Amino acid sequence: MLIAGGGDGTLSLAARHLAYRDIALGVLPLGTTKYFARTLGISLNVAAAVGVLASGKVADTGFRSWRYQPAQLLRAVQQVKAACQLGQCV
């Protein structure tokens, strides 16, 4: 398992390097928008994400679901901004 901590760019790069290999990618959501983590349903709390990694839980997402999509990232940023304006930042 390769554990990558960072934002969407870091996680995208790690995913591309692991594509079509039998190596799991562990995700620690440390970026600003945390689009990857949100999309995959990974806890945005780092301690909780570490707990999931420690439990050995693995989910097959398929390589294509990891591709960087600017429009989706923009929507995620807008959602985070709207939540912050309501005092609900994560």
C-alpha positions in Angstrom: 0.0 0.0 0.0 1.1 3.5 -0.8 -0.3 6.1 1.5 -0.5 9.6 0.0 -1.3 12.6 2.1 -2.1 15.8 0.3 -4.6 17.5 -2.0 -6.3 16.5 -5.2 -3.2 17.1 -7.3 -1.0 14.9 -5.0 -3.6 12.2 -4.9 -4.2 12.3 -8.6 -0.4 11.9 -9.3 -0.2 9.0 -6.8 -3.2 7.3 -8.5 -1.7 7.7 -11.9 1.6 6.1 -10.7 -0.3 3.1 -9.3 -2.7 2.7 -12.3 -2.9 -0.9 -13.5 -0.7 -2.2 -10.6 -1.7 -4.4 -7.8 -0.9 -1.7 -5.2 -3.5 -0.1 -3.0 -3.6 3.7 -2.5 -4.2 5.0 1.0 -5.7 8.5 1.1 -5.1 11.1 3.8 -7.2 14.1 3.0 -4.9 17.1 3.6 -5.7 19.4 0.8 -8.0 22.4 0.6 -11.1 21.1 -1.3 -10.6 17.4 -0.6 -12.5 16.5 -3.8 -11.1 13.0 -4.0 -11.8 12.2 -0.4 -15.4 13.6 -0.7 -16.0 11.7 -3.9 -14.8 8.4 -2.4 -16.7 8.9 0.9 -13.4 9.0 2.9 -13.6 10.8 6.2 -12.3 14.4 6.0 -11.0 13.9 9.5 -7.4 12.8 9.2 -7.5 10.7 12.4 -10.5 8.9 11.1 -8.9 8.4 7.7 -5.9 6.9 9.4 -8.2 4.6 11.3 -9.7 3.3 8.1 -6.2 2.7 6.7 -5.2 0.8 9.8 -8.4 -1.4 9.6 -7.3 -2.6 6.2 -10.5 -1.5 4.4 -10.0 -1.5 0.6 -12.4 -0.3 -2.1 -11.9 -0.8 -5.8 -12.7 2.5 -7.5 -11.2 1.8 -10.9 -8.6 4.1 -12.5 -11.0 6.1 -14.6 -12.8 7.5 -11.5 -9.5 9.1 -10.4 -9.0 11.2 -13.5 -8.8 14.9 -12.7 -12.0 16.7 -13.9 -11.7 20.5 -13.7 -15.5 21.1 -13.8 -16.1 18.7 -10.9 -13.3 20.2 -8.9 -14.8 23.7 -9.5 -18.1 22.4 -8.2 -16.4 21.0 -5.1 -14.7 24.3 -4.4 -18.0 26.2 -4.8 -19.6 23.8 -2.4 -16.9 24.2 0.2 -17.1 28.0 -0.2 -20.8 28.0 0.3 -20.5 25.8 3.4 -17.9 28.1 4.8 -20.2 31.1 4.3 -22.8 29.3 6.3 -20.2 28.6 9.1 -20.0 24.9 8.2 -16.4 24.7 7.1 -14.7 21.3 7.4 
